[in-house]
Amino acid sequence: MDLFYKIIALLGGLAMFLYGMRVMGDGLKSCSGSAMKAALAKVTSRPALGFLLGTLVTCMIQSSTATIVLTVGLVGAGFLTFRQSIGIVLGANVGTAITAQIIRLMDVQAGTTSLLYLFNADNLAPIALILGIVLLMFVRGNSAKNVGTIAIGFGVLFMGLIFMSDAVSSFGSGLSGLLTAFEDNYFLGFLAGTLVTGIIQSSSAVIGILQTFASSVGVRFCAVLGVIIGVNIGDCLTTFLVCRIGAKPAQIRTVTVHVVYNICAALLITAALAICRTAGLIGDGLWYASLDSGGVANVHGLFRLVPAVLLLPLSGTFAKLAEKLVPDKPVPAEYLDIMDNLRELDSHLVSNPRIALDQSAHLIGHMADVSLNSYLTATKQLFQFDPKQTERVARRETLLDSMADATNQYIVKLSPHITLTADNLTQNFQIKALTCFERIGDLAISIEHDAQNLHESGKPLSEQAQSDLKDAISAVTDILTLSVHVFKDDDIKSARAVEPLEEVIDDLIEAMKARHVDRMTKGVCEVYTGILYQNVLQNLERVSDQCSDLAVYILSREDSAITGQEHQYLHELHHSDNEAYRQMFRENYEKYFHGSSPAGETKNP
């Protein structure tokens, strides 16, 4: 029974360690997500630069798997080419060794009067936890919360290591005997490292466990060789399986290079060790040397760094081999346009919400452009009908629907990975925004259908009706163009200019409807064309309403009090004494009512 509780203690420590790594990684990715994407996206065809960036990014986020998944996502999104990704992949293998160097702080031995005593794991863990909880609970701002999340993760990670160390120490000679079995059986150690890494899905975690053993009961150099090499293989195989799901050929080639490289690195290290041992370059003193946590970290680091440096010049060879193993698949021409826009939404980026949300925002920006172009084409059809443009609007609507569906599913898929309030607010805003642009595309289709019916009727609108319609279209074009700019540039100031214009458009269309009813009763306009005319005005007003909704959603990101109270906010704004709002309303009124002032107000107050 005593053994059972020892195992529970060990697994509990491992659980804390893994959770701490995840929390710390989430915080690091949230802090540096946009910066990482910008850095990786600037990589040229020079493998050495990619190697350095891959190493740096992995050091920042403490996970080679996260870096490679991110790289695969950027390849799929078109920000990186396959060949540009190779250097990053090799660098990621080196950068992951930094975690082991951090964990070696467990071996810090110093008196209470020494500054180094602060870095003892028993002291560092509670200090990090205290710092993290203070930042999370008492300091406002996303930056403070990100740093707090990192500190909490760091503290939990070391608390897990402390628990594991205590549990391992209690196993005594039994665990030492297990580790001794690896000394004379390289293949057994290799297999253990590969399988355990495959199960835990984190090479840093397995090396951390090995370092815990080294600190508690000690391990020999010859016993950890096979385990560390197996860890490297298990790590790349796990990444390969994760990244293959739903991947494009270029992405599969990237992770294929990762596997091929690690196999070559393992063979290179194994051959070098065998030759050096046989030639007497590695004597018994080193072969059976006892390693502490720092020693394991150094061996792991060397096994990562040396092969990467030696094999980096062979990047081109790795690329050619991967291209032969994973050829391109033919793509039907009709899907090219949609794929060109949708490729930015890569499922491999969802583990990094900040970058994934940047990608979805970029695609919603494409949706905004598509909806604007569809609207412009549809309204031109009212005056110069062209059957070819009907097909163009229909194609754009199909594309817009595909983009909306894919983006919505992608944003929802981020939910399990979102831990920060700011990312959650962005997620909700993007769902609302893409709904607005998708709806505008639907309204453009309705306008185009009315234009087609007007053309087929053979009965043109009266000159006055056409003149009014052009004024309404001009005003709605202005508000839609402004709204697209507001979304793409996240322009809060310009967002405040949307609602005054929307209120003027409401008044303008109401006046036009009244005048057209008067013309129909006097027989100036046909009843059938009059109904179509009214439909067009109604759809123009609805486009304007969608722009209003979008602007309010953007303003709510700055003022959280608006969220959930949008209608109340607009009602109070319309009846307020907000001078900036009233001034913009008067200026728009005079512009679109051709110099007239709003009722109850004097011109140029």
N, C-alpha and C positions, 0 to 999 in steps of 0.2 A: 504493500500500500504506500510505503514511503517513496518508492520509485515512481509511482503514479503521480504523486504531488510534485516530485522533482521535475517530471516531464511537463506537468501543467505550468509550473513556474517558468520553465524554459520557453514553452510555447507562448505564454503570456508576455514574456519579455520580447520575443520575436514579433508578436502582434503589435506591441507598442513601437518597436523599432520600425516596422513596415509602415505603420500609420504615421509616425513622425516624418518618415521620408516623403510620404505622399503629401502631407500638409505643408511641409517645407517646400516641396516641389511646386505645389499649387501657388504658394505665395511668391516664389521666385519667378514663375512663369507669368503671373499677373503683373509683377513689377517690370519685367523686361520683355513681355510678349511682343509688343510693337517694335521695340529696338532689335530683337532677335530676327524678326521677319525682315526688317529693313536691311540688317547686316547681311543675312544669308542671300537676300534677293540681289545684292550688289556683287556677289561672287562672279568672277570672270572664269575663263577657261583654264586659269592657272591653278593646278591642283594644290600647290603649296599654300596659296592664300585660302583656299577652301579648307585645307587641313588645319590652318591656324584658327580660322573661324569656327570650325567644328569643335576643336579642342576648347576654345573659349566659351562657346555657348553651352557645351556640356558641363564645364566647370560651373557655369552660372546656374544651371537648372538641376545639376546633380543626377543626371540620368542620360545615358547614351541612347537608351530605347526612345525616350521622349524626343531627343534631338533627331534621331533617324526618322521617327514617325513624322515629326515636323517637316523634315527635309522631303520625305516622300510626299507629304501633302503639298508642299510648295512646288514640287515637280508636277504633280497632278494639276495644280492651279495655274501652271504656266509661268511662274516666277523664276523657276530654275530649269535648266535643261538637265537631261540625264547625266551628261558628262561633267557638268558643273557640280553635280551632287557627290561625285566620287571622292574628292578631297575632303568634303565635309564628313562623309561616312568614316574615312580613315581617322580623321581628327577626333570624331566622337568616341572612338575606341580608346583613345589616349585620355581624353578629358574625364572619362568616368573614373579614372584612378584617383582623382582628387578626393572622392568620398572616403576612400580608405585612409588617405593622409589626414583627414579631419578626425576619423575615428581613432587614430593612434593617440589622440589626446588622452585616451583612457590610461595610457602608460605614464602620464606625467607624474613625476615624483618630486615633491618639493615641500619644504617646511612652511608653516603658516606665515612666516615673516617674508616669504619670497613672493614676488609678483606672479611667478609661474603657478603658485598654489591656486590662483584664481581659475586657471585653465584645467584643473583636475576635474574629471567628469562628475564627481560627487558635488562639486561646487558650480560647475558650468551649467548643468541641467536646471537646477532650481533658479539660478540667475536668469537664464533664458526664458523660463516659464513666467517668472515675475514680470520681466520686461514685456513679454508678449501680452499678458493679460492686462497690464496697465495701458498699453497702446490700443488694444482692442476695445476696452471698456471706457477709458477716460479721455482719449485723444480723438478728435474728429479729423476727417479727411481720409481719402482712399490710400494715400501713401503711407500714413501711419498704420492703417489696418493691414496693408500688405506686409509691412515690416513686422507688425505684431504676429501675423500668421506665420511668417518665416521663423520668428523667435520661438513661437509655441511649438512648431514642428521640430525645430532644432532641440528644444528641451525634451520633448516626448521621445525623440530618437535616442538621446543619451540616457534617459531614464530606462528605456527598453534595453539598451546595452548593459546598464548596471544590473538590471534584473537577470539578463541572460548570463552575465559574468558570475553572479552569485549562484545561479542554478547550475552552471557548468562546474563551478568549483566543488559543489556538493556531490558530483558524480565520481570524482576522484579517479582511482586507477582504472576503473571500467572504461571511461571515455579515453583515457590515455592508450589503453590497449587497442581500442577501435582505430585511433589515429595511427598507431604503430603499424597496423595492417596495411596501410597505404605506402609504407616506406619501401617495401619490396615488391609492390604490385602497382606499377604505374597505371595499367589499364583500369584497375579497380578504382583508383583515385580519380582518373579521368571520367569514368562512368558516373561516379558519385557526384562530381562537380557538375556534369552535364544534366543529370536527372534532377538534382536539387534545384538548380537554376531554372530548369524548365517548369518545375512545380511552383516555385516562389515568384518566378518571372522578374527577377531583379538580381543582376550580377553583384551590385553594390551590397545588397542584403546578404548574399552568400559569403562574400569576402568579409563583411562585417561579422558574421557568425564565426568564420574562421579566425578572425582577429580576436574575438572573445575567447575562443579556445586557447589561442596563443597566450593571451594575458593571464588566463586562469590555470591551465595545466601544461602549457607549453607544447609547441609542435616543432618538428624537424624540417629542415629545408627539403630533404628528399621526399617527405611525406606530403608536402603541399604542392609540389610541382605539377603532378597530374591533376590535382583538384583545381588549381588555378587555370590551367589550360582548358579543362573541361568546363569551367565556369564561362570562359570566353566563348566556347562553342555553343553552350546552352543558351547564352544570352542572345547570340545572333540568330539561332534557330527560332527562338521565341519571337523575336522582332520580325523575322521573315514571315512567320505564320500570321501575325497580327496585321502586317502591312499588305499581305496578298489579298485580303478581303476587299472586294469591290475595286481593286486597283487596275490602273491602265498599264499597258505594256512598259511605258517608260518608268513607271513607279516600281513595277516588278523587277525591272533590270537594276534599279537602284539597290533594292534589298538583296538581289542575287549577288551583286558585287560585294555586299556586306558579308554574305555567307562564304563566298569564294575566297575573299581576303582572309577571313578568320581561319579557314581551313589551311590556307597557305601559311599563315602566321604560326599556327599550331605545329604544322610539319616542320617549319623552319626552326622553331624553338626546340622541338623534340630532337631533331637531327643535330643541332648545335650542342645540346646537352649530352647526347650520346657520344658524339665525337670527342668533346672536351673531357668527358669522364673516362673514355677509353684511352685517350692520349695522356691522361694524368694531369691535365690542366685544372681539373676540379678534384681536389684531394678529399680524403675522408673528413678532414677538419671542416671543410665547407659543406660537404655532402650531408653530414650528420649534425650540422650546426643547429642549435636550438634557436628558434625565432620567437620574438615577442610580437606585439601588435604592429609596431613600427616596421619590424623585419618583414612581416607578411605584406604590409602596404608597399614596401620598397620592391619586393619581388614581383608583386602584381603590377606595379608601375613600370618596371623594366620589361616585363613580358608584354605590356601594352605598347610601350614607346619604341623599343628597338625594332620590332618587325614593321611598325608603321613607317619609320624613317627609311628602312631598307627597301620596303615594297612600294613606297610612294612614287618612285620613278616609273613603276610598272602600271600606273593608272590607266594608260592608254590600252595596255594589253587586257586588263580587267574589263574595260569598256567593250572592247571587241568581242571578248568571250561572252559577256552578258548579252550583247546584241544578237549573237548567234543562238544562244540558248533561249532568248525571249524575243522573237521577231514581232514586228508590228502587225496588227490585225486590220484588214480593210474595213473602212467605215462608209456606209451608204451616204451619198451626197446630200440627201434630204435632211440628214441629222447634223451635218457639219455646223450649220449656223447655231442651232440650239446648243451643241456640245461646246462651241467656242465660248458661249456665255456661261454655261453651267459648270465648266471644268474648274472654275474658281472655288466651287463648293466641294471640298475634298473631305471625306469622312475621317481621314487620318489626322485632321487638324482639330477634331472635336475635343481632344484631351487638353488642348490649350485654348480655353474659351475666349481669351482676349484676341488672339490671332484669328480664331474662327469667326468671331463677331466682326472683325475688320473685313474679312472676306465676304461675309454675308452682306455687310453694309455696302461693299463695293458692287456686289451684284444687284442690290436694290437700287443703287445709283444707275445701273444699266436699265433696270425696269423703269425708272423715272424718265430716262431718255426715250425709251421705247414708247411709253404712254404719251409723252409730249409729241413725238413724231406721228403717232397714230392719230392723235387729236388734230394736229395741223393738217394731215392728209385728209381726214374725214371732213373737216370744215371747208377745205378747198373744193371738195366734191359738190358742195351746195351751189357753187357758182360756175365751176368748170368741171363737169362730170367726165370721168375717164374710167372705163371698165377695168383697165389694168390696175388702177389705184385701188379698186375694190378688192382685188386679189391681194394686193400688198397689205392693206389694212387687215385682212383676214389672216394672212401669214403672221403678221406682227402680233395679232391677238393670240394666236396659237403659241407663239414663242413666249408671250407675256404670261399666259396661263402656265406653261411649263416652268418658267422661271419662278413664278409665285408658288407653285406646288412644291418644287424642289427646295426653294429657300425656306419655306415654312417648315417642311419636314426637317431640314438641316438645323434650323434654329431650335426647334423642339428637341432634337437629338442632343443638344448641348446641355439640357437641363441637369442630368446627373453629374456633370462635370463643373457646374457653376457653383462656386462657394462664396463669392463676394457679392454684396448688395449692388454695387455699381454695375457689375456684369449682368445681374438679373434685371435691373432697370433697362439696360441697353437691349437685352433680349426681348422684353415686353414691348419696348418702343419699336423695334424693327418689325415685329409681327404686325403691329398697327400700321406702320408705314407701308409695308408691302401690300397690305390690304387696300390702302388708299390708292396706290398706283395701279393695282390690278383692277379695281373698280373703275378708275378713269379709263383704262383700256376698254372695259365693257361699254362704257358710255360713248366712247369714240365709235365703236361698232354700231351702236344704236343711231348715232348721228349719221353715220355713213348709210345705214339702211334707209333712213328718212330721205337722204339726198338721192339715193337710187330711186325711191318711190316718186319723188318730185320729178326726176328726170323722165321716168317712164310715163308719168301722167301727161306730159307734154304741155303742162300749164304752169308757166313761170310765176314766181311771186311778183307782186307789184313793186314798183321802184322804191316806194316808201318802206315796204316790208324788207326789201333787200338792204336798204340803207341802215335800217334799225338793226338788222341781223349782223351786218358788218361791225357795227358799234359794239354789240354784245360779244361777238367773237373776239374782237380786239381786246376788250376788257378781260375776258376769260383767258385769252392767250397770255396776257400780262400776268395774271394771278397764277396761272399754271407754270409759266416760265420762272416766276419768282419762287414758287414753292419747290420746284426742282432744284434751284440754286440753294435754297434754304436747307434742304435735306443733304445735298452733296457736300456743302461746305459747313454744315452744322452752324449756320449763321443765326444766332439768337436775335440780333438787332433787326435783321431783315424779316424774321418770323413775325415780329410785332407789326409789320406793315401789311400782313396778309389779311387780317380780319377787317380793318377799315375798308379795304378794297372789296372784300367779299360782301360787306353790308351794302356798299354802293351798287354792286352787281345785282343783289336782290332787288333793290329799288328800281334799277334800270330795267330789269327783265319784267318786273311787275307793271311798270309804265308801258313797256312795249306790248305786253299781252293785252292791256286795256285798249291801246290804240288799234291793235289788230282786230279785236272784237268789234270795235266801232267801224273799222273798214269793211268787215264782213257783213255787218248789218246794213251798210250802205251799198253793198253789192260791188265794192271796189276789188275785193279779193274773193276767190272761190272758197267754198266751205271745205272741200277735200284738202286743198293745198293749205288752207288755214289751219286745219287740224295737224297736218305735218309740221307746219311752222311752229305751232304751239308745242309740239313734241320736241322740236329742236331747242326751243328756248328752255323748256323744262330740263332737258339733258345738259344744256350749258350751265344752268343754275346748279345742277347736281355735281358737275365737275368743280364748280366754285366751292360747293359745300365740302367736297373731299379735300380741297386745298386748305380750307379753314380747319378741318379736323387735323390734318397733318401739322399745321402750324401750331395748334394748341398742344399736340403731343410733344412737339419739340420744346415749347415753352415750359411744359410740365417737367422736363428734365432739369431745368434750372430752378423751378419752384414746385416742390413736391406737393404743396397744398392743392395744386390744380388737379393732380391725378385722382381720377374717380369722380371729380366734380367739374368736368369740362363744361357741361351745359350751364351750370350755375355760374361758372367763371365768365362765360360769354354773355350771359344775361346781365350780370353785374357790370361787365365792361361796356355793353351797349347803352346802359343807363347811368354810367358814371360821368364824373366831371374830369376824366383823364384828358388833359389838354393836348398831350402828344397824339392820343388816339383821335380826338375830335379834329385836330388840325389835319391829320392824314385823311380823315374821312372827307373833310371839306375840299381838300385839294383833288382827291379822286372824283368827288361829285362834280366839281366844276369841269374837270377834264372830260368825263364821259357824258355829262349832260350839257356839254358845249357852253360852259360859262355860267350856267344857272347855279344858284346857291341852294342848299338844302332848305326845305320849308321851315319857317320859324327862325331862320338865321339871315343875317345880312351878308352880302358878298364882301369878301376880303375883310373880315372882322379885325 
